[in-house]
Amino acid sequence: MSAMAYQITGLLEKMSSTDKDYRFMATNDLMTELQNDSIKLDDDSERKVVRMLLRLLEDKNGEVQNLAVKCLGPLVHKVKEPQIATLGLLDSLITKYTHGGLDGEGMLKVLAETPALVTELDLQISQLTLNFVADMIATHSQLIAECLSKLLSAFVLLSQSSLLQGATLASALNLIDALVRNPVPNKPSLEELLDELTAPVFAQPTLPRQAYHSISACTAAVASACDDLNKSSHLARQLAQQLRSSDTTAGVRLFSLLTLGELGKKCPQVYEGDSSLKPEELLVDAFNSSSEELKAAASYSLGMLAVGNLEKFLPFLLKQINSQPKRQYLLLHALKEVIGSESVDARAMEFFRPRIEQIWPVLMEHAVCPEEGTRNVVAECLGKLCLVHPESLLPRLKECVTSKNPLMRASAVTAVKFLIVEQWTAADDLLQCAMAEFLQTITDSDLNVRRVSLVAFNSAAHNKPKLIRDLLDGLLPSLYAETVVKKELVREVEMGPFKHTVDDGLDLRKAAFECMYTLLETCLERLDIFEFMTHMEGGLKDHHDIKLLTCLMLARLAALCPTQVLQRLDRLCEPLKAQLQSKAKANAVKQESDKQEELRRAALRAVLALQRVPDAERQQQFAELLSLIRSSQELNALYQSVERDATHRSFTAESAMETD
């Protein structure tokens, strides 16, 4: 044991003593060493010290608590494994410090280190830091003043990141809300804060798309938290002016569109009194833009307007959908935002549910649109709408499956995919009873309906296998039937002097093999493995994409069912051999050569997995296949490369598990 490790061990023993004086002296010694930067901690020592300090935050002796906080200040900067140490540190500080009893000087040292933790380099740490600072502002705002300027600078830098979204963005908005609502010494005025937050939009010609969303959400959060309708309305008028001006840059225009919508969602009263400000018309006018990005932003914001004020803006949106056929795709996207928004909570649902009867017929009308993109948006709306009121809407959706129009049948089955969400919902019990009728469309006469049915099947198998597990006996024969190349779906098309083969069944087969792979992971106990392998074998002789998927499936099957795979090994070797020996044409373009290389590597990964099956090398055909690989300098080099990659992935996975 090194002298430093011995010293740390001695300190930790004293810090865990039952004698409060020992704990105090040892913690004081540690604080002195840390402040003088005279102690060098390795990773293991860092973890032990931080764990001990977190325990001392709960010490019954207030003086020991205070010293523990002072020690944590420099350690925030020193800790090399934030996932292990800093997360626990900040969690404990939030809980403990909000209850009082800790020394302000020690907390100031901790707060001084927080700006450096607000960075896109570690969003998990950033999120927890933002939550911590927001809680500190709400409970001990006087301590924030010294580091506020640096914190805001780090915050503005983070807001420009394309990675700021989801939970971390929610934490950022929570901090803005706390800063505006609480009396923090020397904090910027409302106007100064808005100027600082929005400066990147005006200073830089372009930002990542997500940055515009983040900054617009922060801007609306300021307006919502200030509780000053005059100032919020002034902001809305400025945004409208920027949209009407021909001199406005594309970036500022995008920001203005998004912020109009965010204001409508978070601060809807802004648009209730001022009759001259018509945000819905500004957003619809933006649909005329040549920029797809601006049109998408306008669509999103129109949806946000309706989320904030259903009574005022939902009728407008539905009227636009019915009267503007050329804008249906964008308008339906806006409607999707309304239906799927988390802001449509239990209270808002009281107003929203009666409007379902207005929305459903509009969706039904557009469910048969010839444009697949529009139908997909409609299907998503239908699925999410069924989640709102499954008792009445799911039976209606089920009726659509028997429609004479194949486009309607396809839209209804596609909607099922959007009914299957991660959490178990009230709709799931009803959906489970209806799944047999939805998935009977696997045998539909229309190719597209069969394809979307397989996609829905795959989605259910992946996310909620319980929905389809008891139906597999009836579904598997139809699924396996779609893995076969159907000659009647293969045709030749003349392109000038050349003839090109078109396989209309390819997408169907891809969907079928993808579904098989999913079932292997989630419903293995319900599969007849030998029958499964019989149909899987055909994939080794199919199209390039299907060969890749089948090789992946074979490698997984070798790990899950080695005994059954060994019994079929002789039948698997020939198609693998054919893949390994095939070469791109001499005049092939680089893309074709790369695809061929990809296929050979996939086959070799399957061979590597098969080699791990007990007694596999005793099987004659497989032994010959290995001999072929080893005797070819090119194949052997490729095989060794694949083997090294597999070893590296295995080592990385094990290391990650040990860290966890």
C-alpha positions as CSV (number, residue, x, y, z in Angstrom):
1,M,0.0,0.0,0.0
2,S,1.4,3.4,-1.0
3,A,1.9,6.1,1.7
4,M,-1.0,8.2,0.2
5,A,-3.3,5.2,0.2
6,Y,-2.3,4.5,3.8
7,Q,-3.1,8.1,4.8
8,I,-6.5,8.0,3.1
9,T,-7.4,4.7,4.8
10,G,-6.4,6.2,8.2
11,L,-8.6,9.3,7.6
12,L,-11.5,7.2,6.5
13,E,-11.3,5.1,9.6
14,K,-11.3,8.2,11.8
15,M,-14.2,9.7,9.8
16,S,-16.3,6.7,10.5
17,S,-15.5,6.7,14.3
18,T,-18.3,6.7,16.8
19,D,-16.4,9.6,18.6
20,K,-17.6,12.9,17.1
21,D,-14.2,14.6,18.0
22,Y,-12.4,12.0,15.9
23,R,-14.8,12.5,13.0
24,F,-14.4,16.3,13.3
25,M,-10.6,16.2,13.3
26,A,-10.3,13.7,10.5
27,T,-12.7,15.6,8.3
28,N,-10.9,18.8,9.1
29,D,-7.6,17.2,8.1
30,L,-9.1,16.1,4.8
31,M,-10.5,19.6,4.1
32,T,-7.0,21.1,4.7
33,E,-5.4,18.6,2.3
34,L,-8.0,19.3,-0.4
35,Q,-7.8,23.0,-0.1
36,N,-4.0,22.9,-0.4
37,D,-4.3,20.5,-3.2
38,S,-1.7,18.4,-1.4
39,I,-3.6,15.1,-1.7
40,K,-3.7,13.0,-4.8
41,L,-6.6,10.6,-5.1
42,D,-6.8,7.7,-7.4
43,D,-10.2,6.6,-8.7
44,D,-10.8,4.1,-5.9
45,S,-9.9,6.6,-3.2
46,E,-12.1,9.2,-4.8
47,R,-15.1,6.9,-4.6
48,K,-14.4,6.0,-1.0
49,V,-13.9,9.6,0.1
50,V,-17.0,10.8,-1.6
51,R,-19.1,8.0,-0.1
52,M,-17.8,8.8,3.3
53,L,-18.6,12.5,2.9
54,L,-22.1,11.8,1.8
55,R,-22.6,9.8,5.0
56,L,-21.3,12.7,7.0
57,L,-23.9,15.0,5.5
58,E,-26.3,13.0,7.7
59,D,-24.1,13.3,10.8
60,K,-25.9,14.3,13.9
61,N,-23.2,16.8,14.7
62,G,-23.6,20.1,12.9
63,E,-19.9,20.9,12.8
64,V,-19.1,17.6,11.1
65,Q,-21.8,18.3,8.6
66,N,-20.4,21.8,7.8
67,L,-16.9,20.4,7.3
68,A,-18.3,17.7,5.0
69,V,-19.8,20.3,2.7
70,K,-16.6,22.3,2.6
71,C,-14.7,19.1,1.5
72,L,-17.2,18.5,-1.2
73,G,-16.6,21.8,-2.9
74,P,-13.1,21.0,-4.2
75,L,-14.1,17.3,-4.8
76,V,-16.8,18.4,-7.3
77,H,-13.9,19.5,-9.4
78,K,-11.7,16.6,-8.6
79,V,-14.1,13.7,-9.1
80,K,-13.2,11.8,-12.3
81,E,-16.3,9.5,-12.4
82,P,-19.3,11.8,-12.2
83,Q,-21.8,9.0,-12.8
84,I,-20.7,7.3,-9.6
85,A,-19.7,10.2,-7.3
86,T,-21.1,13.6,-8.5
87,L,-24.7,12.3,-9.1
88,G,-24.9,11.0,-5.5
89,L,-23.2,14.1,-4.2
90,L,-25.7,16.5,-5.8
91,D,-28.7,14.4,-4.9
92,S,-27.7,14.3,-1.3
93,L,-26.9,18.0,-1.3
94,I,-30.3,18.9,-2.7
95,T,-32.1,16.8,-0.1
96,K,-30.0,17.8,2.8
97,Y,-29.4,21.5,2.2
98,T,-33.0,22.3,1.5
99,H,-33.7,21.2,5.1
100,G,-31.1,23.7,6.5
101,G,-28.3,23.0,9.0
102,L,-25.4,23.2,6.6
103,D,-22.7,25.9,6.5
104,G,-23.2,28.6,3.9
105,E,-19.4,29.0,3.2
106,G,-19.1,25.3,2.4
107,M,-22.1,25.5,0.0
108,L,-20.6,28.5,-1.7
109,K,-17.6,26.5,-2.6
110,V,-19.8,23.7,-4.0
111,L,-21.8,26.3,-6.0
112,A,-18.6,27.8,-7.4
113,E,-17.9,24.5,-9.1
114,T,-21.4,24.1,-10.7
115,P,-21.0,26.3,-13.8
116,A,-18.3,23.8,-15.1
117,L,-20.8,21.0,-14.7
118,V,-23.4,22.6,-17.0
119,T,-22.1,21.2,-20.3
120,E,-23.2,19.1,-23.2
121,L,-20.3,16.8,-22.5
122,D,-22.3,15.1,-19.8
123,L,-26.0,15.7,-20.0
124,Q,-26.8,13.5,-17.0
125,I,-24.6,15.7,-14.8
126,S,-26.0,18.8,-16.4
127,Q,-29.5,17.8,-15.7
128,L,-28.8,17.1,-12.0
129,T,-26.8,20.3,-11.7
130,L,-29.6,22.4,-13.2
131,N,-32.1,20.8,-10.8
132,F,-29.8,21.4,-7.8
133,V,-29.3,25.1,-8.7
134,A,-33.0,25.6,-9.3
135,D,-33.7,24.2,-5.8
136,M,-31.0,26.4,-4.3
137,I,-32.5,29.5,-6.0
138,A,-35.9,28.6,-4.5
139,T,-34.6,28.0,-1.0
140,H,-31.3,29.9,-0.5
141,S,-31.3,32.4,-3.4
142,Q,-28.8,34.7,-1.6
143,L,-26.0,32.1,-2.1
144,I,-26.5,32.0,-5.9
145,A,-25.5,35.6,-6.5
146,E,-21.8,35.1,-6.7
147,C,-21.8,32.4,-9.3
148,L,-25.0,33.5,-11.2
149,S,-23.2,35.3,-14.0
150,K,-21.0,32.2,-14.8
151,L,-24.0,29.9,-14.5
152,L,-26.0,31.9,-17.0
153,S,-23.0,31.9,-19.4
154,A,-22.7,28.2,-19.1
155,F,-26.5,27.9,-19.5
156,V,-26.6,30.0,-22.7
157,L,-23.8,27.8,-24.1
158,L,-25.7,24.7,-23.3
159,S,-28.9,26.0,-24.9
160,Q,-27.0,26.1,-28.2
161,S,-26.4,22.4,-28.1
162,S,-28.3,20.0,-30.4
163,L,-28.2,17.5,-27.5
164,L,-30.3,19.7,-25.1
165,Q,-33.7,18.0,-25.1
166,G,-36.0,15.8,-23.1
167,A,-35.4,15.6,-19.3
168,T,-32.3,17.9,-19.5
169,L,-34.3,20.6,-21.3
170,A,-37.1,20.3,-18.7
171,S,-34.6,20.9,-16.0
172,A,-33.2,23.9,-17.8
173,L,-36.8,25.3,-18.0
174,N,-37.3,24.6,-14.4
175,L,-34.2,26.7,-13.5
176,I,-35.4,29.6,-15.6
177,D,-38.7,29.5,-13.9
178,A,-37.1,29.5,-10.5
179,L,-34.7,32.3,-11.4
180,V,-37.5,34.6,-12.7
181,R,-39.9,33.9,-9.8
182,N,-37.4,34.2,-6.9
183,P,-35.6,37.3,-5.5
184,V,-32.0,36.6,-6.4
185,P,-29.5,39.4,-5.5
186,N,-28.0,41.1,-8.6
187,K,-30.0,38.9,-11.0
188,P,-30.6,40.4,-14.5
189,S,-33.9,42.2,-15.2
190,L,-36.4,40.5,-17.4
191,E,-35.3,42.3,-20.5
192,E,-31.6,41.6,-19.7
193,L,-32.3,37.9,-19.2
194,L,-34.2,37.6,-22.5
195,D,-31.4,39.5,-24.3
196,E,-28.8,37.1,-22.8
197,L,-30.9,33.9,-23.6
198,T,-31.7,34.9,-27.2
199,A,-28.3,36.5,-28.1
200,P,-27.1,33.4,-30.0
201,V,-30.1,33.6,-32.3
202,F,-29.2,37.1,-33.4
203,A,-25.4,36.8,-33.2
204,Q,-24.9,33.6,-35.2
205,P,-26.1,33.0,-38.8
206,T,-27.2,29.4,-38.0
207,L,-27.6,27.2,-35.0
208,P,-28.5,23.5,-34.7
209,R,-32.3,23.0,-35.2
210,Q,-32.7,21.8,-31.6
211,A,-31.1,25.0,-30.3
212,Y,-33.9,27.1,-31.8
213,H,-36.4,24.8,-30.0
214,S,-34.5,25.1,-26.7
215,I,-34.0,28.9,-26.8
216,S,-37.7,29.5,-27.8
217,A,-38.8,27.3,-24.9
218,C,-36.6,29.2,-22.5
219,T,-37.9,32.5,-23.8
220,A,-41.5,31.4,-23.3
221,A,-40.6,30.1,-19.8
222,V,-39.4,33.6,-18.9
223,A,-42.7,35.1,-20.1
224,S,-44.7,32.5,-18.3
225,A,-42.9,32.9,-15.0
226,C,-42.8,36.7,-14.9
227,D,-46.6,36.9,-14.4
228,D,-46.6,40.3,-16.3
229,L,-49.1,40.1,-19.1
230,N,-48.0,43.5,-20.6
231,K,-44.4,42.4,-20.9
232,S,-45.4,39.0,-22.3
233,S,-47.7,40.6,-24.8
234,H,-44.9,43.0,-25.8
235,L,-42.7,40.0,-26.5
236,A,-45.4,38.5,-28.7
237,R,-45.7,41.7,-30.7
238,Q,-41.9,41.8,-31.2
239,L,-42.0,38.2,-32.5
240,A,-44.9,39.1,-34.9
241,Q,-43.0,42.2,-36.1
242,Q,-39.9,40.0,-36.8
243,L,-42.0,37.6,-38.9
244,R,-43.6,40.4,-40.9
245,S,-40.3,42.1,-41.7
246,S,-38.7,41.2,-45.0
247,D,-35.2,41.9,-43.5
248,T,-35.5,39.1,-40.9
249,T,-32.9,36.4,-41.2
250,A,-33.9,32.7,-41.6
251,G,-32.6,31.9,-38.1
252,V,-34.5,34.7,-36.4
253,R,-37.6,33.8,-38.4
254,L,-37.4,30.2,-37.3
255,F,-36.9,31.3,-33.6
256,S,-39.9,33.7,-33.9
257,L,-42.2,31.0,-35.3
258,L,-41.2,28.5,-32.6
259,T,-41.5,31.1,-29.8
260,L,-45.0,32.1,-30.9
261,G,-46.1,28.5,-30.4
262,E,-44.3,28.1,-27.1
263,L,-45.9,31.3,-25.8
264,G,-49.3,29.9,-26.8
265,K,-48.6,26.7,-24.9
266,K,-47.1,28.2,-21.7
267,C,-48.7,31.6,-21.6
268,P,-52.0,31.4,-23.6
269,Q,-53.5,34.5,-22.1
270,V,-51.1,36.6,-24.3
271,Y,-53.3,35.9,-27.3
272,E,-56.6,36.3,-25.5
273,G,-56.9,40.0,-25.1
274,D,-55.0,41.5,-28.1
275,S,-57.4,41.0,-31.1
276,S,-54.8,42.6,-33.5
277,L,-52.3,39.9,-32.8
278,K,-53.4,36.8,-34.7
279,P,-50.7,34.2,-34.3
280,E,-52.6,31.5,-36.1
281,E,-52.6,33.6,-39.3
282,L,-48.9,34.3,-39.0
283,L,-48.2,30.6,-38.7
284,V,-50.4,29.6,-41.6
285,D,-48.8,32.3,-43.7
286,A,-45.4,30.7,-43.0
287,F,-46.7,27.5,-44.8
288,N,-46.0,29.5,-48.0
289,S,-42.3,29.6,-47.3
290,S,-39.9,27.8,-49.6
291,S,-38.0,26.5,-46.5
292,E,-39.2,23.1,-45.2
293,E,-37.7,23.9,-41.8
294,L,-39.8,27.0,-41.4
295,K,-42.9,25.2,-42.6
296,A,-42.3,22.4,-40.1
297,A,-41.8,25.0,-37.3
298,A,-45.0,26.7,-38.2
299,S,-46.8,23.4,-38.1
300,Y,-45.4,22.6,-34.7
301,S,-46.3,26.0,-33.3
302,L,-49.8,25.9,-34.6
303,G,-50.3,22.7,-32.7
304,M,-48.8,24.3,-29.6
305,L,-51.3,27.2,-29.9
306,A,-54.1,24.7,-29.8
307,V,-52.6,22.9,-26.9
308,G,-52.6,26.1,-24.9
309,N,-56.1,27.2,-25.9
310,L,-58.2,24.3,-27.4
311,E,-61.4,26.3,-27.4
312,K,-60.0,29.1,-29.6
313,F,-57.5,27.4,-31.9
314,L,-58.7,23.8,-32.3
315,P,-61.7,24.8,-34.4
316,F,-59.5,27.0,-36.5
317,L,-57.1,24.1,-37.1
318,L,-59.9,21.6,-38.1
319,K,-61.4,24.2,-40.5
320,Q,-58.0,24.6,-42.1
321,I,-57.5,20.9,-42.6
322,N,-60.9,20.6,-44.4
323,S,-60.5,23.7,-46.5
324,Q,-56.8,23.6,-47.4
325,P,-56.0,20.3,-49.2
326,K,-52.5,21.4,-50.3
327,R,-51.5,22.1,-46.7
328,Q,-53.1,18.9,-45.2
329,Y,-49.8,17.3,-44.3
330,L,-48.5,20.3,-42.3
331,L,-51.9,20.9,-40.7
332,L,-52.3,17.2,-39.7
333,H,-48.8,17.4,-38.1
334,A,-50.1,20.3,-36.1
335,L,-53.2,18.2,-35.1
336,K,-50.8,15.4,-34.1
337,E,-49.0,17.8,-31.7
338,V,-52.4,18.6,-30.1
339,I,-53.4,14.9,-29.6
340,G,-50.1,13.7,-28.4
341,S,-49.1,16.6,-26.2
342,E,-48.4,15.8,-22.6
343,S,-49.9,19.2,-21.9
344,V,-53.3,17.8,-22.6
345,D,-53.6,16.6,-19.0
346,A,-56.5,15.3,-17.0
347,R,-58.0,18.8,-16.6
348,A,-57.6,19.8,-20.2
349,M,-59.1,16.5,-21.2
350,E,-62.5,17.5,-19.9
351,F,-62.5,20.1,-22.7
352,F,-60.6,17.9,-25.2
353,R,-62.8,14.8,-25.1
354,P,-66.0,16.4,-26.5
355,R,-63.9,17.7,-29.4
356,I,-63.0,14.1,-30.3
357,E,-66.2,13.9,-32.3
358,Q,-65.1,16.8,-34.4
359,I,-61.6,15.4,-34.9
360,W,-62.4,11.7,-35.7
361,P,-64.4,12.4,-39.0
362,V,-61.6,14.7,-40.2
363,L,-59.1,11.9,-39.7
364,M,-61.3,9.3,-41.3
365,E,-61.7,11.5,-44.4
366,H,-57.9,11.8,-44.8
367,A,-57.1,8.2,-43.9
368,V,-57.6,7.3,-47.5
369,C,-55.3,10.0,-48.9
370,P,-53.2,8.7,-51.8
371,E,-50.1,10.3,-50.2
372,E,-48.5,7.7,-47.9
373,G,-46.8,10.5,-45.7
374,T,-50.2,12.0,-45.0
375,R,-51.7,8.7,-44.2
376,N,-48.9,7.9,-41.7
377,V,-49.6,11.2,-39.9
378,V,-53.3,10.4,-39.8
379,A,-52.6,6.9,-38.5
380,E,-50.4,8.3,-35.7
381,C,-53.3,10.7,-34.8
382,L,-55.8,7.9,-34.8
383,G,-53.6,5.7,-32.6
384,K,-52.9,8.5,-30.1
385,L,-56.6,9.6,-30.1
386,C,-57.6,6.0,-29.2
387,L,-55.3,6.2,-26.2
388,V,-57.4,9.2,-25.0
389,H,-60.8,7.3,-25.1
390,P,-60.1,3.6,-25.9
391,E,-63.5,2.4,-24.9
392,S,-65.4,4.2,-27.7
393,L,-62.6,4.7,-30.3
394,L,-60.9,1.3,-30.4
395,P,-64.1,-0.4,-31.7
396,R,-64.4,2.2,-34.4
397,L,-60.8,1.7,-35.4
398,K,-61.4,-2.1,-35.5
399,E,-64.3,-1.5,-37.9
400,C,-62.0,0.2,-40.4
401,V,-60.0,-3.0,-40.8
402,T,-63.0,-4.5,-42.7
403,S,-63.3,-1.5,-45.0
404,K,-63.4,-2.2,-48.8
405,N,-60.7,0.5,-49.3
406,P,-57.2,-0.9,-48.8
407,L,-55.9,2.6,-47.9
408,M,-58.3,2.7,-45.0
409,R,-57.3,-0.8,-43.9
410,A,-53.6,0.2,-44.0
411,S,-54.2,3.4,-42.0
412,A,-56.2,1.5,-39.3
413,V,-53.5,-1.2,-38.9
414,T,-50.7,1.4,-38.9
415,A,-52.6,3.2,-36.1
416,V,-52.1,0.1,-33.9
417,K,-48.4,0.7,-33.8
418,F,-49.0,4.1,-32.1
419,L,-51.3,2.5,-29.6
420,I,-48.5,0.4,-28.3
421,V,-46.6,2.7,-25.9
422,E,-44.0,1.7,-23.3
423,Q,-46.2,2.0,-20.2
424,W,-49.2,-0.3,-19.7
425,T,-52.3,1.8,-20.4
426,A,-56.0,1.4,-20.0
427,A,-56.2,0.7,-23.8
428,D,-54.0,-2.4,-23.6
429,D,-56.6,-4.8,-22.2
430,L,-59.0,-3.7,-25.0
431,L,-56.2,-3.8,-27.6
432,Q,-55.2,-7.3,-26.5
433,C,-58.7,-8.5,-27.2
434,A,-58.7,-6.9,-30.6
435,M,-55.2,-7.8,-31.8
436,A,-56.4,-11.0,-33.6
437,E,-58.7,-8.9,-35.8
438,F,-56.1,-6.3,-36.5
439,L,-53.3,-8.8,-37.3
440,Q,-55.5,-11.0,-39.5
441,T,-54.6,-8.5,-42.2
442,I,-51.3,-10.3,-42.5
443,T,-53.2,-12.4,-45.1
444,D,-54.8,-9.3,-46.8
445,S,-55.1,-9.2,-50.5
446,D,-53.3,-5.9,-50.7
447,L,-49.4,-5.9,-50.4
448,N,-49.2,-2.6,-48.5
449,V,-51.8,-3.7,-45.9
450,R,-49.8,-7.0,-45.4
451,R,-46.6,-5.0,-44.9
452,V,-48.0,-2.6,-42.3
453,S,-49.6,-5.5,-40.6
454,L,-46.2,-7.1,-40.2
455,V,-44.8,-3.9,-38.9
456,A,-47.5,-3.7,-36.3
457,F,-46.9,-7.3,-35.4
458,N,-43.2,-6.6,-35.0
459,S,-43.9,-3.5,-32.9
460,A,-46.2,-5.5,-30.5
461,A,-43.7,-8.3,-30.3
462,H,-40.9,-5.9,-29.4
463,N,-42.7,-3.5,-27.0
464,K,-45.5,-5.6,-25.5
465,P,-45.1,-9.3,-26.4
466,K,-48.0,-10.1,-24.1
467,L,-50.3,-8.6,-26.7
468,I,-49.5,-11.3,-29.3
469,R,-48.0,-14.2,-27.4
470,D,-51.2,-16.2,-27.3
471,L,-51.9,-15.5,-30.9
472,L,-48.7,-17.0,-32.3
473,D,-50.0,-20.4,-33.2
474,G,-52.4,-18.8,-35.7
475,L,-50.0,-16.0,-36.8
476,L,-46.8,-17.8,-37.4
477,P,-47.9,-19.8,-40.5
478,S,-48.9,-16.5,-42.2
479,L,-45.7,-14.9,-41.1
480,Y,-43.5,-17.7,-42.4
481,A,-45.4,-17.6,-45.7
482,E,-44.2,-14.0,-46.2
483,T,-40.5,-15.1,-46.1
484,V,-40.7,-16.9,-49.4
485,V,-39.9,-15.2,-52.7
486,K,-43.1,-15.1,-54.8
487,K,-42.4,-15.2,-58.5
488,E,-45.7,-13.5,-59.3
489,L,-44.3,-10.4,-57.5
490,V,-41.1,-10.3,-59.5
491,R,-41.2,-8.3,-62.8
492,E,-38.8,-6.8,-65.3
493,V,-38.8,-3.1,-66.1
494,E,-37.1,-1.7,-69.2
495,M,-35.0,1.3,-68.5
496,G,-33.7,2.5,-71.8
497,P,-31.5,-0.3,-73.3
498,F,-31.4,-2.1,-69.9
499,K,-33.8,-4.4,-68.1
500,H,-34.1,-4.0,-64.4
501,T,-35.7,-6.6,-62.1
502,V,-38.2,-5.2,-59.6
503,D,-39.3,-7.4,-56.6
504,D,-42.6,-6.0,-55.3
505,G,-42.4,-8.6,-52.4
506,L,-39.0,-7.5,-51.1
507,D,-40.4,-5.0,-48.5
508,L,-42.8,-7.7,-47.3
509,R,-40.0,-10.2,-46.8
510,K,-37.9,-7.7,-45.0
511,A,-40.7,-7.0,-42.6
512,A,-41.3,-10.7,-42.1
513,F,-37.7,-11.5,-41.3
514,E,-37.5,-8.4,-38.9
515,C,-40.5,-9.8,-37.1
516,M,-38.9,-13.2,-36.8
517,Y,-35.8,-11.7,-35.3
518,T,-37.9,-9.9,-32.7
519,L,-39.8,-13.0,-31.8
520,L,-36.5,-14.8,-31.3
521,E,-35.7,-12.2,-28.6
522,T,-39.1,-11.9,-26.9
523,C,-41.1,-15.1,-27.6
524,L,-38.5,-17.8,-27.9
525,E,-40.4,-20.2,-25.7
526,R,-43.4,-20.1,-28.0
527,L,-41.4,-21.0,-31.2
528,D,-40.8,-24.4,-32.8
529,I,-37.1,-23.8,-33.4
530,F,-36.7,-26.3,-36.2
531,E,-39.6,-24.8,-38.1
532,F,-38.2,-21.4,-37.4
533,M,-34.8,-22.4,-38.8
534,T,-36.4,-23.9,-41.9
535,H,-37.8,-20.5,-42.9
536,M,-34.7,-18.7,-41.7
537,E,-32.5,-20.7,-44.0
538,G,-34.2,-19.2,-47.0
539,G,-33.0,-15.7,-45.9
540,L,-29.4,-16.8,-46.4
541,K,-30.1,-17.0,-50.2
542,D,-32.3,-13.9,-50.5
543,H,-31.6,-10.2,-51.1
544,H,-28.6,-8.5,-49.6
545,D,-30.5,-6.8,-46.8
546,I,-32.2,-10.0,-45.9
547,K,-29.0,-11.9,-45.9
548,L,-27.5,-9.5,-43.4
549,L,-30.5,-9.8,-41.1
550,T,-30.5,-13.6,-41.4
551,C,-26.8,-13.8,-40.5
552,L,-27.5,-11.7,-37.4
553,M,-30.4,-14.0,-36.6
554,L,-28.3,-17.1,-37.0
555,A,-25.6,-15.8,-34.7
556,R,-28.2,-15.0,-32.0
557,L,-29.9,-18.4,-32.5
558,A,-26.5,-20.2,-32.1
559,A,-26.2,-18.5,-28.6
560,L,-29.8,-19.2,-27.6
561,C,-30.4,-22.7,-29.0
562,P,-27.0,-24.3,-29.7
563,T,-28.4,-27.9,-29.6
564,Q,-31.0,-27.3,-32.3
565,V,-28.6,-25.3,-34.4
566,L,-26.0,-28.1,-34.3
567,Q,-28.6,-30.5,-35.7
568,R,-29.1,-28.2,-38.7
569,L,-25.5,-27.1,-39.2
570,D,-25.0,-29.1,-42.4
571,R,-27.8,-27.2,-44.1
572,L,-26.5,-23.8,-43.0
573,C,-22.9,-24.2,-44.2
574,E,-23.6,-24.2,-48.0
575,P,-25.3,-20.7,-48.2
576,L,-22.7,-19.3,-45.8
577,K,-19.9,-20.7,-48.1
578,A,-21.6,-19.1,-51.1
579,Q,-21.7,-15.7,-49.4
580,L,-18.0,-15.9,-48.5
581,Q,-16.9,-16.9,-52.0
582,S,-19.0,-14.4,-53.8
583,K,-17.1,-11.4,-55.2
584,A,-18.1,-8.0,-56.7
585,K,-17.7,-7.7,-60.4
586,A,-14.5,-6.3,-61.8
587,N,-16.2,-3.1,-63.0
588,A,-18.3,-2.7,-59.8
589,V,-18.6,0.7,-58.3
590,K,-17.3,1.3,-54.7
591,Q,-20.8,1.0,-53.2
592,E,-21.2,-2.5,-54.6
593,S,-17.8,-3.5,-53.4
594,D,-18.6,-2.2,-49.9
595,K,-21.9,-4.1,-49.8
596,Q,-20.1,-7.3,-50.7
597,E,-17.5,-6.7,-48.0
598,E,-20.4,-6.0,-45.5
599,L,-22.0,-9.3,-46.5
600,R,-18.9,-11.3,-46.0
601,R,-18.2,-9.8,-42.6
602,A,-21.8,-10.6,-41.6
603,A,-21.3,-14.3,-42.7
604,L,-18.0,-14.5,-40.8
605,R,-19.7,-13.2,-37.6
606,A,-22.3,-16.0,-38.0
607,V,-19.5,-18.5,-38.5
608,L,-17.7,-17.2,-35.4
609,A,-21.0,-17.7,-33.4
610,L,-21.4,-21.2,-34.8
611,Q,-17.9,-22.1,-33.9
612,R,-18.8,-21.5,-30.2
613,V,-21.5,-24.2,-30.4
614,P,-20.2,-27.3,-28.6
615,D,-19.0,-30.0,-31.0
616,A,-19.6,-27.8,-34.1
617,E,-16.1,-28.4,-35.5
618,R,-16.8,-32.1,-35.5
619,Q,-19.4,-31.6,-38.1
620,Q,-17.9,-32.3,-41.5
621,Q,-19.4,-29.5,-43.5
622,F,-18.6,-26.9,-40.9
623,A,-15.1,-28.2,-40.5
624,E,-14.7,-27.8,-44.3
625,L,-16.1,-24.2,-44.1
626,L,-13.5,-23.3,-41.4
627,S,-10.8,-24.9,-43.5
628,L,-11.9,-22.8,-46.5
629,I,-11.6,-19.6,-44.4
630,R,-8.2,-20.5,-43.0
631,S,-6.7,-21.5,-46.4
632,S,-7.7,-18.1,-47.9
633,Q,-5.4,-15.3,-46.9
634,E,-8.1,-12.7,-47.6
635,L,-10.9,-14.5,-45.7
636,N,-8.6,-15.5,-42.8
637,A,-7.5,-11.9,-42.3
638,L,-11.1,-10.7,-42.4
639,Y,-12.1,-13.5,-40.0
640,Q,-9.4,-12.4,-37.5
641,S,-10.6,-8.8,-37.8
642,V,-14.2,-9.9,-37.0
643,E,-12.9,-12.0,-34.1
644,R,-11.0,-9.0,-32.7
645,D,-14.0,-6.8,-33.0
646,A,-16.2,-9.4,-31.2
647,T,-13.6,-9.7,-28.4
648,H,-13.4,-5.9,-28.0
649,R,-17.2,-5.6,-27.8
650,S,-17.4,-8.3,-25.2
651,F,-14.7,-6.7,-23.1
652,T,-16.4,-3.3,-23.4
653,A,-19.7,-4.7,-22.3
654,E,-18.2,-6.5,-19.3
655,S,-16.4,-3.3,-18.3
656,A,-19.6,-1.3,-18.4
657,M,-21.4,-3.9,-16.3
658,E,-18.6,-3.8,-13.7
659,T,-18.8,0.0,-13.6
660,D,-22.6,-0.2,-13.1
